Amino acid sequence: MDNDLNDNNHIPGASEVLEENIARREGEQEMLEAQHRGEVGQQNTQHKPSAAHPGQSLPPNPTGSETQSGPSDDQSGANGVENLDAANEHGQTLGDVAEKKTLTDTDVVPRAELLALAAEFQNFRNAANRRLDEARERAAKRVLEDLLPVLDNLEMGLKFVNSAKDAESMKQGIEFIAQQFRDVMKSHGVEPIVSQGQTFDPLRHDAIEQVDSDEPEGTVVAEAQSGYLYKGQILRPARVKVAGK
């Protein structure tokens, strides 16, 4: 009976212990093989979260058994500040630098177009000035062509000065030439200013003397030099004498 008790108390217990040891060793062997294959990482059982403290986190595990979280919000914010400080090293943000680079790259085409436009405008201005000079030359040529007959008559009159029989014929010849000249001037828009008997106008008249006269004060009584209008504008004021008190 004692043997039976010993067998029941020791042999079955030893077998169970042996089986447990063998099972544990097999489990550890499988775990080691899995770790070797990279399927399962090693775990630090000393820092596993407990049921009492489920929120307790594991320390960093270099074996990769449990994934580590990325940098915290504070660390990310610090990195962002460092990056921003680096970007603001010259007082500019990354966006400003990118925008400046974009403007610099795309500004080449507008400048080229501006230079081409400036050259085209310069050519247009030169052509306009050339056309204006040509128009002035044509106008001057027309006036000179109209004045040539007047000059011809003057030269002809000079030839007959010595052969003139009386002063009256000379006077008529000079009056004819003067009228011819006035007609040419009028055809080009030049007309004399009527001053005799008119009220003094400082825009049209240049007073050279104030004289006693029966005319009302401020009336032009004599004309020392004729004045002229060109298409209604003052070409030359008339030099006149004005009645005073």
Buried (B, 14 or more C-beta within 10 A) or exposed (E): EEEEEEEEEEEEEEEEEEEEEEEEEEEEEEBEEEBEEEEBBBBBEEEEEEEEEEEEEEEEBEEEEBEEEEEEEEEEEEEEEEEEEEBEEEEEEEEEEEEEEEEEEEEEEEEEEEEEEEEEEEEEEEEEEEEEEEEEEEEEEEEEEBBEEBEEBBEEBEEEEEEEEEEEEBEEBEEEBEEBBBEBBEEEEBBBBBBEEBEBBEEBBBBEEBEEBEBEEBBBBBBEEEBBBEEEEEBBBBBBBBBBE
